[in-house]
Amino acid sequence: MSRYKCIVSYDGSDYHGWQSQRNHQTVQETINNVIDRLHGHHIKIMASGRTDQHVHALGQVFHFDSDMKIPEGQWIKAINHRLPKDIRIIDIKIVADDFHARYSARKKRYDYYVNTNAYDLFQCDHIFQLNQKIDLQSIKETSSIFLGEHDFSSFCSNNLTDTPNQVRVIETIDIEETNGIIHFIFIGNGFMRYMVRMIVGTLIEVGKGKLTKSAVIQMLEAKSKTACRYKAKPEGLYLVEVFYDD
């Protein structure tokens, strides 16, 4: 029996997120169905974490165990041949038996894209269509308050009963604009549900001149589920990379 670490890219436009759900098409279920057919029985796959409906991934990671003796390169071909065109396995390798896609992860990178130009129907499923100019300098200055270790209770939807510890570390926030497309990069040791989208949504309001930096500081310090009412749309969000010690 070998454990396989898989890196997968997917366009989340037509999926109800990563995690298998009854009566909804999901990325996990689509991949799992292929791996199950190859084995002739159910194989459990475990991911680094969930992505929500319409969220994309360049480097989602999952693992599975198999006793099939197939070379790593052949695994990629065998699975991709049976997957739809909007999901692609980009790497598979054998790892130690104690590797876990979720619990072995050390940090993650998420990117978010915003179009400040005119509405682009060819990008609407992949870049958030804000379609108005905003103050990038104010956004950059305000984003610094999220760097480091904070209790992000105000900026996620996780229930405090289920997730009592909502302290996370964001080590990198890079924000650049190229030809009217704003590109956010977040790297941290963990991101809770809607956390990146709520931070980006709040920063966009700062860029519009509707929120001040001090108001955002108050929201963060409130540690309250009612403090932030902003959330950017899912279409602009990408899970880019999951980092491990290896």
PyRosetta script that sets phi, psi and omega in degrees:
from pyrosetta import init, pose_from_sequence

init()
pose = pose_from_sequence("MSRYKCIVSYDGSDYHGWQSQRNHQTVQETINNVIDRLHGHHIKIMASGRTDQHVHALGQVFHFDSDMKIPEGQWIKAINHRLPKDIRIIDIKIVADDFHARYSARKKRYDYYVNTNAYDLFQCDHIFQLNQKIDLQSIKETSSIFLGEHDFSSFCSNNLTDTPNQVRVIETIDIEETNGIIHFIFIGNGFMRYMVRMIVGTLIEVGKGKLTKSAVIQMLEAKSKTACRYKAKPEGLYLVEVFYDD")
pose.set_psi(1, 129.4)
pose.set_omega(1, 179.1)
pose.set_phi(2, -121.7)
pose.set_psi(2, 150.6)
pose.set_omega(2, 175.0)
pose.set_phi(3, -102.9)
pose.set_psi(3, 133.2)
pose.set_omega(3, -177.2)
pose.set_phi(4, -115.3)
pose.set_psi(4, 129.9)
pose.set_omega(4, 173.0)
pose.set_phi(5, -96.8)
pose.set_psi(5, 125.9)
pose.set_omega(5, -176.2)
pose.set_phi(6, -120.1)
pose.set_psi(6, 138.2)
pose.set_omega(6, 172.2)
pose.set_phi(7, -111.0)
pose.set_psi(7, 128.5)
pose.set_omega(7, -174.9)
pose.set_phi(8, -130.2)
pose.set_psi(8, 140.8)
pose.set_omega(8, 171.8)
pose.set_phi(9, -109.2)
pose.set_psi(9, 144.8)
pose.set_omega(9, 176.4)
pose.set_phi(10, -154.3)
pose.set_psi(10, 149.5)
pose.set_omega(10, 171.1)
pose.set_phi(11, -92.2)
pose.set_psi(11, 113.7)
pose.set_omega(11, -173.9)
pose.set_phi(12, -83.5)
pose.set_psi(12, 6.1)
pose.set_omega(12, -172.6)
pose.set_phi(13, -56.6)
pose.set_psi(13, -38.9)
pose.set_omega(13, -174.6)
pose.set_phi(14, -103.3)
pose.set_psi(14, 15.4)
pose.set_omega(14, -175.8)
pose.set_phi(15, -122.5)
pose.set_psi(15, 149.2)
pose.set_omega(15, 179.2)
pose.set_phi(16, -89.6)
pose.set_psi(16, 49.7)
pose.set_omega(16, 179.7)
pose.set_phi(17, 87.2)
pose.set_psi(17, -174.0)
pose.set_omega(17, -179.9)
pose.set_phi(18, -78.0)
pose.set_psi(18, -52.6)
pose.set_omega(18, -166.0)
pose.set_phi(19, -70.5)
pose.set_psi(19, 136.7)
pose.set_omega(19, 178.1)
pose.set_phi(20, -56.6)
pose.set_psi(20, 134.6)
pose.set_omega(20, 179.5)
pose.set_phi(21, -141.7)
pose.set_psi(21, 143.9)
pose.set_omega(21, 179.1)
pose.set_phi(22, -65.0)
pose.set_psi(22, 133.4)
pose.set_omega(22, 176.2)
pose.set_phi(23, 68.6)
pose.set_psi(23, 17.1)
pose.set_omega(23, 176.5)
pose.set_phi(24, -135.5)
pose.set_psi(24, 144.4)
pose.set_omega(24, 176.0)
pose.set_phi(25, -82.7)
pose.set_psi(25, 124.2)
pose.set_omega(25, -179.2)
pose.set_phi(26, -127.4)
pose.set_psi(26, 162.7)
pose.set_omega(26, 179.4)
pose.set_phi(27, -67.1)
pose.set_psi(27, -45.3)
pose.set_omega(27, -178.7)
pose.set_phi(28, -58.1)
pose.set_psi(28, -47.6)
pose.set_omega(28, -178.0)
pose.set_phi(29, -62.8)
pose.set_psi(29, -39.4)
pose.set_omega(29, -179.6)
pose.set_phi(30, -63.0)
pose.set_psi(30, -45.2)
pose.set_omega(30, 178.4)
pose.set_phi(31, -68.3)
pose.set_psi(31, -44.0)
pose.set_omega(31, -177.2)
pose.set_phi(32, -60.6)
pose.set_psi(32, -38.1)
pose.set_omega(32, 179.2)
pose.set_phi(33, -61.4)
pose.set_psi(33, -38.2)
pose.set_omega(33, 179.0)
pose.set_phi(34, -67.8)
pose.set_psi(34, -47.6)
pose.set_omega(34, -179.0)
pose.set_phi(35, -64.6)
pose.set_psi(35, -37.9)
pose.set_omega(35, 177.2)
pose.set_phi(36, -61.5)
pose.set_psi(36, -42.8)
pose.set_omega(36, -179.0)
pose.set_phi(37, -65.6)
pose.set_psi(37, -36.1)
pose.set_omega(37, 178.5)
pose.set_phi(38, -64.9)
pose.set_psi(38, -34.6)
pose.set_omega(38, -178.0)
pose.set_phi(39, -90.3)
pose.set_psi(39, -24.5)
pose.set_omega(39, -175.6)
pose.set_phi(40, 84.0)
pose.set_psi(40, 7.4)
pose.set_omega(40, 176.5)
pose.set_phi(41, -160.3)
pose.set_psi(41, 170.8)
pose.set_omega(41, -175.4)
pose.set_phi(42, -71.9)
pose.set_psi(42, 135.0)
pose.set_omega(42, 175.3)
pose.set_phi(43, -122.5)
pose.set_psi(43, 125.2)
pose.set_omega(43, -179.0)
pose.set_phi(44, -78.4)
pose.set_psi(44, 128.0)
pose.set_omega(44, 173.8)
pose.set_phi(45, -112.8)
pose.set_psi(45, 141.5)
pose.set_omega(45, -176.8)
pose.set_phi(46, -124.1)
pose.set_psi(46, 127.5)
pose.set_omega(46, -176.6)
pose.set_phi(47, -101.7)
pose.set_psi(47, 167.8)
pose.set_omega(47, 177.8)
pose.set_phi(48, -67.3)
pose.set_psi(48, -20.9)
pose.set_omega(48, -179.5)
pose.set_phi(49, 166.1)
pose.set_psi(49, 174.8)
pose.set_omega(49, -178.5)
pose.set_phi(50, -87.4)
pose.set_psi(50, 152.5)
pose.set_omega(50, 161.8)
pose.set_phi(51, -120.6)
pose.set_psi(51, 148.6)
pose.set_omega(51, -174.2)
pose.set_phi(52, -85.0)
pose.set_psi(52, 173.9)
pose.set_omega(52, 178.9)
pose.set_phi(53, -53.7)
pose.set_psi(53, 131.2)
pose.set_omega(53, 177.7)
pose.set_phi(54, 73.3)
pose.set_psi(54, 3.3)
pose.set_omega(54, 175.6)
pose.set_phi(55, -86.7)
pose.set_psi(55, 144.2)
pose.set_omega(55, -174.4)
pose.set_phi(56, -106.4)
pose.set_psi(56, 169.4)
pose.set_omega(56, 176.6)
pose.set_phi(57, -144.8)
pose.set_psi(57, 137.7)
pose.set_omega(57, 169.9)
pose.set_phi(58, -101.0)
pose.set_psi(58, -27.1)
pose.set_omega(58, -175.1)
pose.set_phi(59, -145.2)
pose.set_psi(59, 47.5)
pose.set_omega(59, 171.6)
pose.set_phi(60, -65.8)
pose.set_psi(60, 147.5)
pose.set_omega(60, -178.9)
pose.set_phi(61, -123.2)
pose.set_psi(61, 136.4)
pose.set_omega(61, 171.1)
pose.set_phi(62, -141.0)
pose.set_psi(62, 163.9)
pose.set_omega(62, 176.5)
pose.set_phi(63, -132.6)
pose.set_psi(63, 158.3)
pose.set_omega(63, 173.4)
pose.set_phi(64, -151.6)
pose.set_psi(64, 159.9)
pose.set_omega(64, 178.0)
pose.set_phi(65, -107.5)
pose.set_psi(65, 140.0)
pose.set_omega(65, -179.4)
pose.set_phi(66, -149.4)
pose.set_psi(66, 146.0)
pose.set_omega(66, 173.8)
pose.set_phi(67, -102.8)
pose.set_psi(67, 7.4)
pose.set_omega(67, 176.4)
pose.set_phi(68, -76.4)
pose.set_psi(68, 131.7)
pose.set_omega(68, -178.1)
pose.set_phi(69, -92.6)
pose.set_psi(69, 82.3)
pose.set_omega(69, -179.2)
pose.set_phi(70, -121.9)
pose.set_psi(70, 131.1)
pose.set_omega(70, 176.2)
pose.set_phi(71, -57.7)
pose.set_psi(71, 149.5)
pose.set_omega(71, -175.2)
pose.set_phi(72, -55.3)
pose.set_psi(72, -43.3)
pose.set_omega(72, 179.9)
pose.set_phi(73, -63.6)
pose.set_psi(73, -34.3)
pose.set_omega(73, 178.8)
pose.set_phi(74, -71.7)
pose.set_psi(74, -31.4)
pose.set_omega(74, 174.8)
pose.set_phi(75, -57.6)
pose.set_psi(75, -46.8)
pose.set_omega(75, -178.2)
pose.set_phi(76, -58.6)
pose.set_psi(76, -47.7)
pose.set_omega(76, -179.2)
pose.set_phi(77, -64.5)
pose.set_psi(77, -42.9)
pose.set_omega(77, -176.5)
pose.set_phi(78, -64.0)
pose.set_psi(78, -40.8)
pose.set_omega(78, -179.0)
pose.set_phi(79, -75.6)
pose.set_psi(79, -47.8)
pose.set_omega(79, -177.2)
pose.set_phi(80, -61.8)
pose.set_psi(80, -33.3)
pose.set_omega(80, 180.0)
pose.set_phi(81, -60.0)
pose.set_psi(81, -27.8)
pose.set_omega(81, -175.6)
pose.set_phi(82, -103.2)
pose.set_psi(82, -5.2)
pose.set_omega(82, -179.8)
pose.set_phi(83, -87.9)
pose.set_psi(83, 154.7)
pose.set_omega(83, 172.5)
pose.set_phi(84, -68.1)
pose.set_psi(84, 165.5)
pose.set_omega(84, -171.8)
pose.set_phi(85, -69.4)
pose.set_psi(85, -13.1)
pose.set_omega(85, -178.3)
pose.set_phi(86, -97.4)
pose.set_psi(86, 10.2)
pose.set_omega(86, 173.5)
pose.set_phi(87, -133.8)
pose.set_psi(87, 129.5)
pose.set_omega(87, 179.9)
pose.set_phi(88, -139.9)
pose.set_psi(88, 127.9)
pose.set_omega(88, 170.3)
pose.set_phi(89, -76.5)
pose.set_psi(89, 127.7)
pose.set_omega(89, -178.0)
pose.set_phi(90, -110.2)
pose.set_psi(90, -14.0)
pose.set_omega(90, 176.7)
pose.set_phi(91, -161.6)
pose.set_psi(91, 141.0)
pose.set_omega(91, 172.4)
pose.set_phi(92, -139.5)
pose.set_psi(92, 133.5)
pose.set_omega(92, 175.4)
pose.set_phi(93, -148.3)
pose.set_psi(93, 153.6)
pose.set_omega(93, 176.9)
pose.set_phi(94, -75.5)
pose.set_psi(94, 135.1)
pose.set_omega(94, 179.8)
pose.set_phi(95, -128.3)
pose.set_psi(95, 174.5)
pose.set_omega(95, 179.0)
pose.set_phi(96, -62.9)
pose.set_psi(96, 152.4)
pose.set_omega(96, -177.2)
pose.set_phi(97, -62.3)
pose.set_psi(97, -23.5)
pose.set_omega(97, -178.8)
pose.set_phi(98, -92.2)
pose.set_psi(98, 3.5)
pose.set_omega(98, 175.3)
pose.set_phi(99, -68.3)
pose.set_psi(99, 137.9)
pose.set_omega(99, 176.0)
pose.set_phi(100, -136.1)
pose.set_psi(100, 126.3)
pose.set_omega(100, -175.1)
pose.set_phi(101, -56.0)
pose.set_psi(101, -36.1)
pose.set_omega(101, -179.2)
pose.set_phi(102, -89.5)
pose.set_psi(102, -54.0)
pose.set_omega(102, -170.2)
pose.set_phi(103, -78.0)
pose.set_psi(103, -18.3)
pose.set_omega(103, 176.9)
pose.set_phi(104, -88.4)
pose.set_psi(104, -10.2)
pose.set_omega(104, -178.3)
pose.set_phi(105, -66.4)
pose.set_psi(105, 138.7)
pose.set_omega(105, -179.7)
pose.set_phi(106, -103.4)
pose.set_psi(106, -34.0)
pose.set_omega(106, 176.4)
pose.set_phi(107, -163.2)
pose.set_psi(107, 167.8)
pose.set_omega(107, -178.5)
pose.set_phi(108, -135.9)
pose.set_psi(108, 155.8)
pose.set_omega(108, 173.6)
pose.set_phi(109, -119.1)
pose.set_psi(109, 128.0)
pose.set_omega(109, 172.7)
pose.set_phi(110, -119.8)
pose.set_psi(110, 138.1)
pose.set_omega(110, 173.9)
pose.set_phi(111, -115.1)
pose.set_psi(111, 150.0)
pose.set_omega(111, 177.2)
pose.set_phi(112, -136.9)
pose.set_psi(112, 137.9)
pose.set_omega(112, -176.5)
pose.set_phi(113, -120.6)
pose.set_psi(113, 135.6)
pose.set_omega(113, 179.7)
pose.set_phi(114, -128.2)
pose.set_psi(114, 129.0)
pose.set_omega(114, 176.3)
pose.set_phi(115, -96.4)
pose.set_psi(115, 115.8)
pose.set_omega(115, 178.0)
pose.set_phi(116, -96.8)
pose.set_psi(116, -0.1)
pose.set_omega(116, 177.1)
pose.set_phi(117, -83.5)
pose.set_psi(117, -171.3)
pose.set_omega(117, 176.1)
pose.set_phi(118, -61.8)
pose.set_psi(118, 155.9)
pose.set_omega(118, -179.1)
pose.set_phi(119, -54.6)
pose.set_psi(119, 131.5)
pose.set_omega(119, 179.8)
pose.set_phi(120, -119.1)
pose.set_psi(120, 106.5)
pose.set_omega(120, -175.2)
pose.set_phi(121, -67.5)
pose.set_psi(121, -22.7)
pose.set_omega(121, 179.6)
pose.set_phi(122, -81.3)
pose.set_psi(122, -12.6)
pose.set_omega(122, 178.2)
pose.set_phi(123, -110.2)
pose.set_psi(123, -2.8)
pose.set_omega(123, -168.4)
pose.set_phi(124, -63.4)
pose.set_psi(124, -23.3)
pose.set_omega(124, 177.9)
pose.set_phi(125, -89.7)
pose.set_psi(125, -3.6)
pose.set_omega(125, -172.3)
pose.set_phi(126, -131.2)
pose.set_psi(126, -13.1)
pose.set_omega(126, 177.2)
pose.set_phi(127, -139.1)
pose.set_psi(127, 131.5)
pose.set_omega(127, 179.2)
pose.set_phi(128, -63.1)
pose.set_psi(128, 124.7)
pose.set_omega(128, -177.2)
pose.set_phi(129, -90.5)
pose.set_psi(129, 86.2)
pose.set_omega(129, 176.0)
pose.set_phi(130, -77.6)
pose.set_psi(130, -42.3)
pose.set_omega(130, 172.9)
pose.set_phi(131, 59.7)
pose.set_psi(131, 37.9)
pose.set_omega(131, 170.7)
pose.set_phi(132, -157.1)
pose.set_psi(132, 150.7)
pose.set_omega(132, -179.4)
pose.set_phi(133, -76.8)
pose.set_psi(133, 143.1)
pose.set_omega(133, 179.1)
pose.set_phi(134, -136.0)
pose.set_psi(134, 165.1)
pose.set_omega(134, -175.5)
pose.set_phi(135, -82.5)
pose.set_psi(135, 100.2)
pose.set_omega(135, -176.0)
pose.set_phi(136, -67.9)
pose.set_psi(136, -35.8)
pose.set_omega(136, -178.7)
pose.set_phi(137, -63.8)
pose.set_psi(137, -41.2)
pose.set_omega(137, 177.8)
pose.set_phi(138, -64.0)
pose.set_psi(138, -38.2)
pose.set_omega(138, 178.1)
pose.set_phi(139, -62.9)
pose.set_psi(139, -46.3)
pose.set_omega(139, -179.6)
pose.set_phi(140, -62.3)
pose.set_psi(140, -43.9)
pose.set_omega(140, -179.0)
pose.set_phi(141, -63.9)
pose.set_psi(141, -41.1)
pose.set_omega(141, -178.5)
pose.set_phi(142, -73.0)
pose.set_psi(142, -33.1)
pose.set_omega(142, -177.7)
pose.set_phi(143, -60.0)
pose.set_psi(143, -25.1)
pose.set_omega(143, -176.7)
pose.set_phi(144, -62.9)
pose.set_psi(144, -23.2)
pose.set_omega(144, -177.9)
pose.set_phi(145, -69.5)
pose.set_psi(145, -19.1)
pose.set_omega(145, -179.3)
pose.set_phi(146, -88.1)
pose.set_psi(146, -9.4)
pose.set_omega(146, -179.3)
pose.set_phi(147, -71.4)
pose.set_psi(147, 146.3)
pose.set_omega(147, 179.5)
pose.set_phi(148, 91.4)
pose.set_psi(148, -163.3)
pose.set_omega(148, -177.2)
pose.set_phi(149, -91.5)
pose.set_psi(149, 126.0)
pose.set_omega(149, 179.5)
pose.set_phi(150, -145.7)
pose.set_psi(150, 157.6)
pose.set_omega(150, 166.7)
pose.set_phi(151, -83.4)
pose.set_psi(151, 112.1)
pose.set_omega(151, -175.7)
pose.set_phi(152, -97.4)
pose.set_psi(152, 28.8)
pose.set_omega(152, -179.6)
pose.set_phi(153, -55.6)
pose.set_psi(153, -33.6)
pose.set_omega(153, -179.1)
pose.set_phi(154, -74.3)
pose.set_psi(154, -17.8)
pose.set_omega(154, -171.9)
pose.set_phi(155, -120.5)
pose.set_psi(155, 38.7)
pose.set_omega(155, 171.8)
pose.set_phi(156, -157.7)
pose.set_psi(156, 165.1)
pose.set_omega(156, -178.4)
pose.set_phi(157, -102.9)
pose.set_psi(157, 2.0)
pose.set_omega(157, -178.9)
pose.set_phi(158, -61.5)
pose.set_psi(158, 133.8)
pose.set_omega(158, 177.2)
pose.set_phi(159, -67.4)
pose.set_psi(159, 136.2)
pose.set_omega(159, -178.6)
pose.set_phi(160, -68.0)
pose.set_psi(160, -24.4)
pose.set_omega(160, 177.2)
pose.set_phi(161, -70.0)
pose.set_psi(161, -44.1)
pose.set_omega(161, -179.4)
pose.set_phi(162, -78.8)
pose.set_psi(162, -31.9)
pose.set_omega(162, -179.0)
pose.set_phi(163, -129.1)
pose.set_psi(163, 76.6)
pose.set_omega(163, -175.8)
pose.set_phi(164, -65.3)
pose.set_psi(164, -31.1)
pose.set_omega(164, 178.7)
pose.set_phi(165, -96.5)
pose.set_psi(165, 105.0)
pose.set_omega(165, -179.1)
pose.set_phi(166, -112.1)
pose.set_psi(166, 28.7)
pose.set_omega(166, 174.6)
pose.set_phi(167, -88.0)
pose.set_psi(167, 127.4)
pose.set_omega(167, 177.6)
pose.set_phi(168, -137.3)
pose.set_psi(168, 165.1)
pose.set_omega(168, 178.8)
pose.set_phi(169, -117.9)
pose.set_psi(169, 122.4)
pose.set_omega(169, 170.6)
pose.set_phi(170, -104.2)
pose.set_psi(170, 116.5)
pose.set_omega(170, -176.2)
pose.set_phi(171, -95.7)
pose.set_psi(171, -21.1)
pose.set_omega(171, -178.4)
pose.set_phi(172, -140.7)
pose.set_psi(172, 131.4)
pose.set_omega(172, 166.3)
pose.set_phi(173, -135.0)
pose.set_psi(173, 107.3)
pose.set_omega(173, 176.4)
pose.set_phi(174, -109.8)
pose.set_psi(174, 136.7)
pose.set_omega(174, -178.6)
pose.set_phi(175, -136.3)
pose.set_psi(175, 121.0)
pose.set_omega(175, 179.6)
pose.set_phi(176, -137.0)
pose.set_psi(176, 154.8)
pose.set_omega(176, 177.1)
pose.set_phi(177, -121.8)
pose.set_psi(177, 131.2)
pose.set_omega(177, 177.2)
pose.set_phi(178, -133.4)
pose.set_psi(178, 116.0)
pose.set_omega(178, 178.3)
pose.set_phi(179, 52.5)
pose.set_psi(179, 41.5)
pose.set_omega(179, 175.7)
pose.set_phi(180, 85.8)
pose.set_psi(180, -1.2)
pose.set_omega(180, 176.6)
pose.set_phi(181, -103.5)
pose.set_psi(181, 118.9)
pose.set_omega(181, 177.4)
pose.set_phi(182, -90.7)
pose.set_psi(182, 129.8)
pose.set_omega(182, -176.7)
pose.set_phi(183, -117.5)
pose.set_psi(183, 115.2)
pose.set_omega(183, 176.4)
pose.set_phi(184, -98.7)
pose.set_psi(184, 138.3)
pose.set_omega(184, 173.4)
pose.set_phi(185, -125.6)
pose.set_psi(185, 123.9)
pose.set_omega(185, 177.6)
pose.set_phi(186, -118.9)
pose.set_psi(186, 129.2)
pose.set_omega(186, 172.5)
pose.set_phi(187, -127.9)
pose.set_psi(187, 127.8)
pose.set_omega(187, -178.5)
pose.set_phi(188, -159.1)
pose.set_psi(188, 175.2)
pose.set_omega(188, -175.8)
pose.set_phi(189, -82.4)
pose.set_psi(189, -4.9)
pose.set_omega(189, 177.1)
pose.set_phi(190, 174.1)
pose.set_psi(190, 144.3)
pose.set_omega(190, 179.5)
pose.set_phi(191, -131.3)
pose.set_psi(191, 126.0)
pose.set_omega(191, 180.0)
pose.set_phi(192, -86.1)
pose.set_psi(192, 176.0)
pose.set_omega(192, -173.3)
pose.set_phi(193, -62.4)
pose.set_psi(193, 129.7)
pose.set_omega(193, 179.5)
pose.set_phi(194, 68.0)
pose.set_psi(194, 4.8)
pose.set_omega(194, -173.7)
pose.set_phi(195, -59.7)
pose.set_psi(195, -50.6)
pose.set_omega(195, 179.6)
pose.set_phi(196, -65.3)
pose.set_psi(196, -43.0)
pose.set_omega(196, -178.0)
pose.set_phi(197, -65.5)
pose.set_psi(197, -35.9)
pose.set_omega(197, 178.5)
pose.set_phi(198, -71.8)
pose.set_psi(198, -37.2)
pose.set_omega(198, 176.5)
pose.set_phi(199, -66.2)
pose.set_psi(199, -47.1)
pose.set_omega(199, 179.9)
pose.set_phi(200, -62.8)
pose.set_psi(200, -44.0)
pose.set_omega(200, 178.7)
pose.set_phi(201, -58.5)
pose.set_psi(201, -39.5)
pose.set_omega(201, 178.0)
pose.set_phi(202, -68.0)
pose.set_psi(202, -43.3)
pose.set_omega(202, 179.7)
pose.set_phi(203, -64.5)
pose.set_psi(203, -33.2)
pose.set_omega(203, 176.1)
pose.set_phi(204, -63.6)
pose.set_psi(204, -40.1)
pose.set_omega(204, 177.4)
pose.set_phi(205, -64.4)
pose.set_psi(205, -34.8)
pose.set_omega(205, 173.9)
pose.set_phi(206, -62.7)
pose.set_psi(206, -45.1)
pose.set_omega(206, 179.5)
pose.set_phi(207, -63.1)
pose.set_psi(207, -27.3)
pose.set_omega(207, 176.6)
pose.set_phi(208, -80.0)
pose.set_psi(208, -10.3)
pose.set_omega(208, -176.4)
pose.set_phi(209, 85.0)
pose.set_psi(209, 13.3)
pose.set_omega(209, -177.5)
pose.set_phi(210, -95.1)
pose.set_psi(210, -12.4)
pose.set_omega(210, 176.6)
pose.set_phi(211, -135.8)
pose.set_psi(211, 146.4)
pose.set_omega(211, 175.7)
pose.set_phi(212, -100.9)
pose.set_psi(212, 164.3)
pose.set_omega(212, 177.5)
pose.set_phi(213, -60.6)
pose.set_psi(213, -41.8)
pose.set_omega(213, -179.6)
pose.set_phi(214, -63.6)
pose.set_psi(214, -35.2)
pose.set_omega(214, 178.0)
pose.set_phi(215, -66.1)
pose.set_psi(215, -37.6)
pose.set_omega(215, 179.2)
pose.set_phi(216, -69.7)
pose.set_psi(216, -37.8)
pose.set_omega(216, 175.4)
pose.set_phi(217, -58.9)
pose.set_psi(217, -43.6)
pose.set_omega(217, 178.4)
pose.set_phi(218, -62.2)
pose.set_psi(218, -38.8)
pose.set_omega(218, 178.3)
pose.set_phi(219, -62.6)
pose.set_psi(219, -45.2)
pose.set_omega(219, -179.5)
pose.set_phi(220, -64.5)
pose.set_psi(220, -43.8)
pose.set_omega(220, -177.4)
pose.set_phi(221, -72.0)
pose.set_psi(221, -19.6)
pose.set_omega(221, -179.0)
pose.set_phi(222, -67.2)
pose.set_psi(222, -30.7)
pose.set_omega(222, -179.1)
pose.set_phi(223, 50.7)
pose.set_psi(223, 46.9)
pose.set_omega(223, -174.2)
pose.set_phi(224, -127.6)
pose.set_psi(224, 140.7)
pose.set_omega(224, 179.2)
pose.set_phi(225, -71.0)
pose.set_psi(225, -9.3)
pose.set_omega(225, 178.5)
pose.set_phi(226, -106.2)
pose.set_psi(226, 3.0)
pose.set_omega(226, -174.0)
pose.set_phi(227, -74.9)
pose.set_psi(227, -36.8)
pose.set_omega(227, -176.9)
pose.set_phi(228, -113.6)
pose.set_psi(228, 127.1)
pose.set_omega(228, 179.0)
pose.set_phi(229, -116.4)
pose.set_psi(229, 17.5)
pose.set_omega(229, -177.7)
pose.set_phi(230, -110.6)
pose.set_psi(230, 140.9)
pose.set_omega(230, 178.8)
pose.set_phi(231, -155.9)
pose.set_psi(231, 116.3)
pose.set_omega(231, 178.7)
pose.set_phi(232, -68.1)
pose.set_psi(232, 155.1)
pose.set_omega(232, -176.8)
pose.set_phi(233, -67.0)
pose.set_psi(233, 154.3)
pose.set_omega(233, -175.0)
pose.set_phi(234, -71.3)
pose.set_psi(234, -24.7)
pose.set_omega(234, -171.2)
pose.set_phi(235, -59.7)
pose.set_psi(235, -25.9)
pose.set_omega(235, -176.8)
pose.set_phi(236, -88.9)
pose.set_psi(236, 0.6)
pose.set_omega(236, -171.3)
pose.set_phi(237, -99.7)
pose.set_psi(237, 136.5)
pose.set_omega(237, 179.7)
pose.set_phi(238, -134.0)
pose.set_psi(238, 130.6)
pose.set_omega(238, 166.6)
pose.set_phi(239, -83.4)
pose.set_psi(239, 110.9)
pose.set_omega(239, -171.0)
pose.set_phi(240, -92.3)
pose.set_psi(240, -43.4)
pose.set_omega(240, -175.1)
pose.set_phi(241, -156.5)
pose.set_psi(241, 145.1)
pose.set_omega(241, 172.1)
pose.set_phi(242, -115.8)
pose.set_psi(242, 128.6)
pose.set_omega(242, -175.1)
pose.set_phi(243, -101.6)
pose.set_psi(243, 137.9)
pose.set_omega(243, 177.8)
pose.set_phi(244, -129.2)
pose.set_psi(244, 165.8)
pose.set_omega(244, -179.4)
pose.set_phi(245, -64.7)
pose.set_psi(245, -25.6)
pose.set_omega(245, -179.0)
pose.set_phi(246, -82.3)
pose.dump_pdb("model.pdb")
